[in-house]
Amino acid sequence: MIKDIMDAIAIRLHEVFGDEYEINQEDIVQGLKEPCFLIILVDYSKEPLLQSRSKRLVPFDILFFPSNGVLQCYEVADQMMNELEFITLLDGDTMHATKIKTEVVEDVLHFFVNYNFVATVTEDAKDMMESIAVENGTKE
């Protein structure tokens, strides 16, 4: 599911910013071509819910490396605030963003966003207990 969310973010960024902006989902070792985005999963956790369900907490840091200075970071941050509120996965499901926050550190935009979801884990059927007959009544 994480890869599906990252792909949906990348697709949405491409739709909004076009081919001029390179979009990466893995660390850039060398040869950074600005302007570009880097999508990073910050951490991944879950909170148990009833039965076999759990809430998955999926925060991302989408880094933007500008080619025209810090003002470009602010413009891109504003666009991302609007355009990444909803993303569409490849299977057609739509996800809503939560906890959207931006920060510019050393001329690099950090766009923090969560795409949380509820997961259901199916378990194998367990052996059922054998039946038992019970007689009830009062003694005379």
ChimeraX attribute file (.defattr): number of C-alpha atoms within 10 A of each C-alpha:
attribute: neighborCount
match mode: 1-to-1
recipient: residues
	/A:1	9
	/A:2	11
	/A:3	10
	/A:4	13
	/A:5	19
	/A:6	20
	/A:7	18
	/A:8	20
	/A:9	23
	/A:10	21
	/A:11	17
	/A:12	19
	/A:13	21
	/A:14	16
	/A:15	11
	/A:16	14
	/A:17	15
	/A:18	12
	/A:19	10
	/A:20	10
	/A:21	19
	/A:22	19
	/A:23	22
	/A:24	16
	/A:25	16
	/A:26	10
	/A:27	9
	/A:28	10
	/A:29	6
	/A:30	6
	/A:31	6
	/A:32	10
	/A:33	13
	/A:34	14
	/A:35	16
	/A:36	17
	/A:37	22
	/A:38	18
	/A:39	21
	/A:40	17
	/A:41	18
	/A:42	13
	/A:43	10
	/A:44	12
	/A:45	11
	/A:46	15
	/A:47	10
	/A:48	12
	/A:49	12
	/A:50	7
	/A:51	8
	/A:52	11
	/A:53	15
	/A:54	17
	/A:55	15
	/A:56	16
	/A:57	16
	/A:58	19
	/A:59	21
	/A:60	22
	/A:61	19
	/A:62	24
	/A:63	22
	/A:64	25
	/A:65	23
	/A:66	21
	/A:67	13
	/A:68	11
	/A:69	11
	/A:70	17
	/A:71	11
	/A:72	18
	/A:73	25
	/A:74	16
	/A:75	10
	/A:76	16
	/A:77	20
	/A:78	12
	/A:79	14
	/A:80	19
	/A:81	16
	/A:82	9
	/A:83	15
	/A:84	19
	/A:85	15
	/A:86	17
	/A:87	23
	/A:88	18
	/A:89	18
	/A:90	12
	/A:91	7
	/A:92	8
	/A:93	8
	/A:94	12
	/A:95	18
	/A:96	14
	/A:97	17
	/A:98	15
	/A:99	9
	/A:100	16
	/A:101	13
	/A:102	19
	/A:103	15
	/A:104	15
	/A:105	9
	/A:106	7
	/A:107	16
	/A:108	16
	/A:109	23
	/A:110	22
	/A:111	21
	/A:112	20
	/A:113	23
	/A:114	20
	/A:115	21
	/A:116	19
	/A:117	14
	/A:118	13
	/A:119	15
	/A:120	12
	/A:121	9
	/A:122	8
	/A:123	7
	/A:124	6
	/A:125	6
	/A:126	6
	/A:127	6
	/A:128	6
	/A:129	6
	/A:130	5
	/A:131	6
	/A:132	5
	/A:133	5
	/A:134	5
	/A:135	4
	/A:136	6
	/A:137	5
	/A:138	4
	/A:139	4
	/A:140	3
